[in-house]
Amino acid sequence: MGRVTWRFSDTVRARPDDVYAWMADFAADDHATEAFKRGAAYPEKKWKPSKRTVVSREGNVLRIKDEWGRGGFETTATLDAATRSVRIVGGLGYEATWRATPEGDGTRIEVDGKMGRGLLGSLMKLVAGRSTREGMEKDFRGHVEDLRESLGRK
Protein backbone atom coordinates (compact mmCIF):
# COMPACT_ATOMS: atom_id res chain seq x y z
CA MET A 1 0.00 0.00 0.00
CA GLY A 2 1.19 3.52 -0.76
CA ARG A 3 2.70 6.19 1.39
CA VAL A 4 3.19 9.87 0.75
CA THR A 5 6.94 10.42 0.34
CA TRP A 6 9.17 13.45 -0.09
CA ARG A 7 12.83 14.35 -0.52
CA PHE A 8 14.20 17.87 -0.45
CA SER A 9 17.71 19.28 -0.29
CA ASP A 10 19.54 22.59 -0.35
CA THR A 11 23.03 23.86 0.40
CA VAL A 12 24.15 26.37 2.99
CA ARG A 13 27.48 28.08 3.53
CA ALA A 14 28.23 26.64 6.92
CA ARG A 15 30.29 23.86 8.43
CA PRO A 16 28.49 20.48 8.57
CA ASP A 17 29.01 20.28 12.35
CA ASP A 18 27.34 23.70 12.80
CA VAL A 19 24.41 22.63 10.63
CA TYR A 20 24.05 19.38 12.57
CA ALA A 21 24.18 21.26 15.89
CA TRP A 22 21.33 23.47 14.66
CA MET A 23 19.32 20.42 13.49
CA ALA A 24 19.82 18.64 16.82
CA ASP A 25 18.73 21.62 18.95
CA PHE A 26 15.04 21.21 19.70
CA ALA A 27 15.01 23.73 22.57
CA ALA A 28 13.38 26.51 20.55
CA ASP A 29 10.49 26.25 18.10
CA ASP A 30 11.68 27.81 14.87
CA HIS A 31 8.18 27.55 13.32
CA ALA A 32 7.41 30.88 15.00
CA THR A 33 10.41 32.82 13.65
CA GLU A 34 10.10 35.41 10.91
CA ALA A 35 12.80 33.56 8.93
CA PHE A 36 10.78 30.32 8.99
CA LYS A 37 7.60 32.11 7.94
CA ARG A 38 9.44 33.87 5.14
CA GLY A 39 11.07 30.66 3.89
CA ALA A 40 7.86 28.64 4.12
CA ALA A 41 5.91 31.38 2.30
CA TYR A 42 2.76 30.70 4.29
CA PRO A 43 0.09 33.41 4.14
CA GLU A 44 0.01 35.22 7.50
CA LYS A 45 -3.75 34.65 7.85
CA LYS A 46 -3.19 30.86 7.80
CA TRP A 47 -0.48 30.98 10.45
CA LYS A 48 -1.29 29.29 13.76
CA PRO A 49 0.70 29.98 16.92
CA SER A 50 3.09 27.14 17.72
CA LYS A 51 4.83 25.79 20.78
CA ARG A 52 7.47 23.08 21.15
CA THR A 53 8.18 21.19 24.34
CA VAL A 54 10.95 18.64 24.85
CA VAL A 55 9.03 16.14 27.00
CA SER A 56 12.04 13.96 27.80
CA ARG A 57 15.59 13.22 26.78
CA GLU A 58 17.39 9.94 27.31
CA GLY A 59 20.84 10.01 25.76
CA ASN A 60 20.41 10.79 22.09
CA VAL A 61 16.63 10.18 22.03
CA LEU A 62 14.19 13.05 22.59
CA ARG A 63 10.40 12.97 22.93
CA ILE A 64 8.98 16.21 21.59
CA LYS A 65 5.50 17.72 21.64
CA ASP A 66 4.62 20.30 18.98
CA GLU A 67 1.38 22.27 19.21
CA TRP A 68 -0.30 24.47 16.59
CA GLY A 69 -3.44 26.27 17.62
CA ARG A 70 -5.59 23.60 19.27
CA GLY A 71 -3.88 20.68 17.49
CA GLY A 72 -0.57 19.00 17.99
CA PHE A 73 1.42 15.81 17.85
CA GLU A 74 4.28 14.04 19.56
CA THR A 75 7.42 12.78 17.88
CA THR A 76 10.56 10.94 18.85
CA ALA A 77 13.85 12.32 17.52
CA THR A 78 16.99 10.19 17.48
CA LEU A 79 20.23 12.13 17.09
CA ASP A 80 23.29 10.59 15.41
CA ALA A 81 26.32 12.89 15.60
CA ALA A 82 28.54 10.39 13.76
CA THR A 83 26.41 10.64 10.59
CA ARG A 84 25.14 14.19 11.33
CA SER A 85 21.56 12.97 11.04
CA VAL A 86 18.31 13.31 12.95
CA ARG A 87 15.56 10.70 12.55
CA ILE A 88 12.07 11.78 13.54
CA VAL A 89 9.14 9.38 14.00
CA GLY A 90 5.58 10.35 14.88
CA GLY A 91 1.91 9.54 14.49
CA LEU A 92 0.15 8.71 11.21
CA GLY A 93 3.24 6.79 10.09
CA TYR A 94 5.35 9.95 9.94
CA GLU A 95 9.08 9.26 9.47
CA ALA A 96 11.74 11.72 8.35
CA THR A 97 15.54 11.73 8.35
CA TRP A 98 17.44 15.01 8.15
CA ARG A 99 21.13 14.91 7.19
CA ALA A 100 23.97 17.43 7.01
CA THR A 101 26.75 16.35 4.64
CA PRO A 102 29.84 18.25 3.47
CA GLU A 103 29.55 19.72 -0.01
CA GLY A 104 32.18 22.04 -1.44
CA ASP A 105 32.76 24.92 0.98
CA GLY A 106 29.42 24.33 2.69
CA THR A 107 26.88 21.72 3.67
CA ARG A 108 24.06 19.94 1.91
CA ILE A 109 21.04 19.67 4.16
CA GLU A 110 18.48 17.14 3.06
CA VAL A 111 15.40 15.40 4.31
CA ASP A 112 13.77 12.15 3.25
CA GLY A 113 10.31 11.57 4.62
CA LYS A 114 7.17 9.51 4.41
CA MET A 115 3.78 9.50 6.02
CA GLY A 116 0.93 7.04 6.29
CA ARG A 117 0.93 3.28 6.08
CA GLY A 118 -1.53 0.61 5.10
CA LEU A 119 -5.00 1.81 4.12
CA LEU A 120 -4.36 5.25 5.66
CA GLY A 121 -1.24 5.66 3.53
CA SER A 122 -3.12 4.73 0.38
CA LEU A 123 -5.89 7.20 1.18
CA MET A 124 -3.37 9.94 1.97
CA LYS A 125 -1.57 9.28 -1.28
CA LEU A 126 -4.81 9.48 -3.27
CA VAL A 127 -6.46 12.37 -1.47
CA ALA A 128 -3.69 14.48 0.00
CA GLY A 129 -0.44 13.24 -1.54
CA ARG A 130 0.43 16.37 -3.49
CA SER A 131 -0.73 18.80 -0.81
CA THR A 132 1.15 16.84 1.87
CA ARG A 133 4.35 16.92 -0.20
CA GLU A 134 3.85 20.65 -0.90
CA GLY A 135 3.30 21.28 2.81
CA MET A 136 6.41 19.32 3.70
CA GLU A 137 8.42 21.27 1.13
CA LYS A 138 7.20 24.56 2.61
CA ASP A 139 8.20 23.26 6.05
CA PHE A 140 11.65 22.29 4.73
CA ARG A 141 12.16 25.68 3.04
CA GLY A 142 11.14 27.42 6.27
CA HIS A 143 13.62 25.41 8.33
CA VAL A 144 16.44 26.07 5.85
CA GLU A 145 15.74 29.82 5.91
CA ASP A 146 15.75 29.80 9.72
CA LEU A 147 19.01 27.80 9.68
CA ARG A 148 20.64 30.33 7.36
CA GLU A 149 19.52 33.25 9.48
CA SER A 150 20.46 31.53 12.74
CA LEU A 151 23.98 30.80 11.48
CA GLY A 152 24.27 34.17 9.74
CA ARG A 153 24.78 32.49 6.35
CA LYS A 154 23.15 32.66 2.96
C-alpha positions as CSV (number, residue, x, y, z in Angstrom):
1,M,0.0,0.0,0.0
2,G,1.2,3.5,-0.8
3,R,2.7,6.2,1.4
4,V,3.2,9.9,0.8
5,T,6.9,10.4,0.3
6,W,9.2,13.5,-0.1
7,R,12.8,14.3,-0.5
8,F,14.2,17.9,-0.5
9,S,17.7,19.3,-0.3
10,D,19.5,22.6,-0.4
11,T,23.0,23.9,0.4
12,V,24.2,26.4,3.0
13,R,27.5,28.1,3.5
14,A,28.2,26.6,6.9
15,R,30.3,23.9,8.4
16,P,28.5,20.5,8.6
17,D,29.0,20.3,12.4
18,D,27.3,23.7,12.8
19,V,24.4,22.6,10.6
20,Y,24.0,19.4,12.6
21,A,24.2,21.3,15.9
22,W,21.3,23.5,14.7
23,M,19.3,20.4,13.5
24,A,19.8,18.6,16.8
25,D,18.7,21.6,19.0
26,F,15.0,21.2,19.7
27,A,15.0,23.7,22.6
28,A,13.4,26.5,20.5
29,D,10.5,26.2,18.1
30,D,11.7,27.8,14.9
31,H,8.2,27.6,13.3
32,A,7.4,30.9,15.0
33,T,10.4,32.8,13.6
34,E,10.1,35.4,10.9
35,A,12.8,33.6,8.9
36,F,10.8,30.3,9.0
37,K,7.6,32.1,7.9
38,R,9.4,33.9,5.1
39,G,11.1,30.7,3.9
40,A,7.9,28.6,4.1
41,A,5.9,31.4,2.3
42,Y,2.8,30.7,4.3
43,P,0.1,33.4,4.1
44,E,0.0,35.2,7.5
45,K,-3.8,34.7,7.9
46,K,-3.2,30.9,7.8
47,W,-0.5,31.0,10.5
48,K,-1.3,29.3,13.8
49,P,0.7,30.0,16.9
50,S,3.1,27.1,17.7
51,K,4.8,25.8,20.8
52,R,7.5,23.1,21.1
53,T,8.2,21.2,24.3
54,V,10.9,18.6,24.9
55,V,9.0,16.1,27.0
56,S,12.0,14.0,27.8
57,R,15.6,13.2,26.8
58,E,17.4,9.9,27.3
59,G,20.8,10.0,25.8
60,N,20.4,10.8,22.1
61,V,16.6,10.2,22.0
62,L,14.2,13.1,22.6
63,R,10.4,13.0,22.9
64,I,9.0,16.2,21.6
65,K,5.5,17.7,21.6
66,D,4.6,20.3,19.0
67,E,1.4,22.3,19.2
68,W,-0.3,24.5,16.6
69,G,-3.4,26.3,17.6
70,R,-5.6,23.6,19.3
71,G,-3.9,20.7,17.5
72,G,-0.6,19.0,18.0
73,F,1.4,15.8,17.9
74,E,4.3,14.0,19.6
75,T,7.4,12.8,17.9
76,T,10.6,10.9,18.9
77,A,13.8,12.3,17.5
78,T,17.0,10.2,17.5
79,L,20.2,12.1,17.1
80,D,23.3,10.6,15.4
81,A,26.3,12.9,15.6
82,A,28.5,10.4,13.8
83,T,26.4,10.6,10.6
84,R,25.1,14.2,11.3
85,S,21.6,13.0,11.0
86,V,18.3,13.3,13.0
87,R,15.6,10.7,12.5
88,I,12.1,11.8,13.5
89,V,9.1,9.4,14.0
90,G,5.6,10.4,14.9
91,G,1.9,9.5,14.5
92,L,0.2,8.7,11.2
93,G,3.2,6.8,10.1
94,Y,5.4,10.0,9.9
95,E,9.1,9.3,9.5
96,A,11.7,11.7,8.3
97,T,15.5,11.7,8.4
98,W,17.4,15.0,8.2
99,R,21.1,14.9,7.2
100,A,24.0,17.4,7.0
101,T,26.8,16.4,4.6
102,P,29.8,18.3,3.5
103,E,29.6,19.7,0.0
104,G,32.2,22.0,-1.4
105,D,32.8,24.9,1.0
106,G,29.4,24.3,2.7
107,T,26.9,21.7,3.7
108,R,24.1,19.9,1.9
109,I,21.0,19.7,4.2
110,E,18.5,17.1,3.1
111,V,15.4,15.4,4.3
112,D,13.8,12.1,3.3
113,G,10.3,11.6,4.6
114,K,7.2,9.5,4.4
115,M,3.8,9.5,6.0
116,G,0.9,7.0,6.3
117,R,0.9,3.3,6.1
118,G,-1.5,0.6,5.1
119,L,-5.0,1.8,4.1
120,L,-4.4,5.2,5.7
121,G,-1.2,5.7,3.5
122,S,-3.1,4.7,0.4
123,L,-5.9,7.2,1.2
124,M,-3.4,9.9,2.0
125,K,-1.6,9.3,-1.3
126,L,-4.8,9.5,-3.3
127,V,-6.5,12.4,-1.5
128,A,-3.7,14.5,0.0
129,G,-0.4,13.2,-1.5
130,R,0.4,16.4,-3.5
131,S,-0.7,18.8,-0.8
132,T,1.2,16.8,1.9
133,R,4.4,16.9,-0.2
134,E,3.8,20.6,-0.9
135,G,3.3,21.3,2.8
136,M,6.4,19.3,3.7
137,E,8.4,21.3,1.1
138,K,7.2,24.6,2.6
139,D,8.2,23.3,6.0
140,F,11.7,22.3,4.7
141,R,12.2,25.7,3.0
142,G,11.1,27.4,6.3
143,H,13.6,25.4,8.3
144,V,16.4,26.1,5.9
145,E,15.7,29.8,5.9
146,D,15.7,29.8,9.7
147,L,19.0,27.8,9.7
148,R,20.6,30.3,7.4
149,E,19.5,33.2,9.5
150,S,20.5,31.5,12.7
151,L,24.0,30.8,11.5
152,G,24.3,34.2,9.7
153,R,24.8,32.5,6.3
154,K,23.1,32.7,3.0
